[in-house]
Amino acid sequence: MEQTVLITGSSSGFGYHTAVQCAKKGLRVIATMRNMDKADVFQDEAIAEEVRHRIEVWQLDVTDEDSLQRFEEKVLTLDRLDVLVNNAGFAVGGFLEQVPMEAYRRQFDTNVFGVIAVTKAVLPLMRRQQHGKIFNVSSVSGLIGFPGLSAYVSSKHALEGLSESLRFELQPFGIDVVLIEPGSFETNIWSSGMELPEAVYDPESPYSDYIKGLWEALNKESHEKPTAVADLMTSLIGKERVKKLRYPIGGGVRVNVLMKRVLPWSWLEKGVLKTVLGKRMEKGGMNHGKVQRMERSRRNTV
């Protein structure tokens, strides 16, 4: 029988390309997205007609209770569901002191609690089948921290731990849980998709020099094509069982993860700070005058 794959966050990036690749392989694809105005992305004439016909678009906002309830009801109508790809997510940028608590909550609401909610909705069907695969799209940020991305990094670290526990829980039911851990790829999460608080743009911020160095370092990275991640997931879908939990992918990802494991933290820390701050560190740190002015201003308003 025709396998069914359900993918969240399918309007762009990894979700979009995985949906198209799976449909090309002859699978039935349910592509979910928050904004149905973007559903016509799968009507592109560059996609063969028989491929388009295999893609069905559902509305799903993984943070909205009503949307999740409608989604759960639709899942109950399926005869089978072989694969779930938890891909929906976004990134909050900025340093911890700058990022509002509400932004941290929204980050976890999408990247962690959204994954939990969608997974809970499909598990009864997968358990009855006694087979299934769940791909949680994490990141190298789920393995290694980086300055200015603490909200995103901590949400992906949480997803890593969640997936480890879930794999133990579901193995007896024939359900594989898999972590996909991309490095730097050409997706809008690092461009138009990143959310930045207003404080990031304040030239008087004590973090302003740090932020300049951070953006320079991020922009220097080589962003690979997201089709490579789609190809990886599509190939794993074709396997009867997926024996490994983690699949890092992207230039330098495995090396960086290995370095974190074997090098003293002080060496790793020095390397990251030198990459981000460069000569700013050699000149005695960041702009302490700005720090002092900000601190005086803070005391005067208390």
CORFENFEN-V468776 format. One line per field, one symbol per residue. phi: phi as a letter, one per 40 degrees, with the letter a starting at -180 (. if undefined). psi: psi as a letter, one per 20 degrees, with the letter a starting at -180 (. if undefined). A space follows every 10 residues. Layout:
phi->???
psi->???
This chain:
phi->.ccbbbbcgc cafdcccccc cccccgccbb bbacbccccc cccdcccddc cdccbbbbca bcbbcccccc ccccccccca acabbcbdaa bbbhcdcccc dccccccccc cbcccccccd cccdcccccg aibbbbccac ccbbcacgbc ccdccccccc cdcdcccdcb dccgbcbbbc bcccbcbccb bccccbcdcc cccccccccc cdcccccccc cccccccccc cccccccccc bbcccbbcah dgcccccccc cbcddcccdc cccccccfcc ccchhcccdc cccccccccc cc
psi->qpqppppqlj irbhgghhgg gghhjjqppo oqqgoiijhi hjjpiipqgh ghiipppqpo oiipggghgh ghhhhiiqhq ohpponhprr pprqqghhpq hhhgghghhg hfhggggggh hihgghghhk qrpoooocrh iihprpqjkh ggghhhhhhg gghgghgghi gijkpppppp mqcornqihj eiipppqhhh ioijqijghg gghghgghhi qoorpihhgg gghhhhhiqg qohqgpnqpq pighgggghh hhqqhhgggg gghhgghcih hhjkaanhgg gggggggghh i.
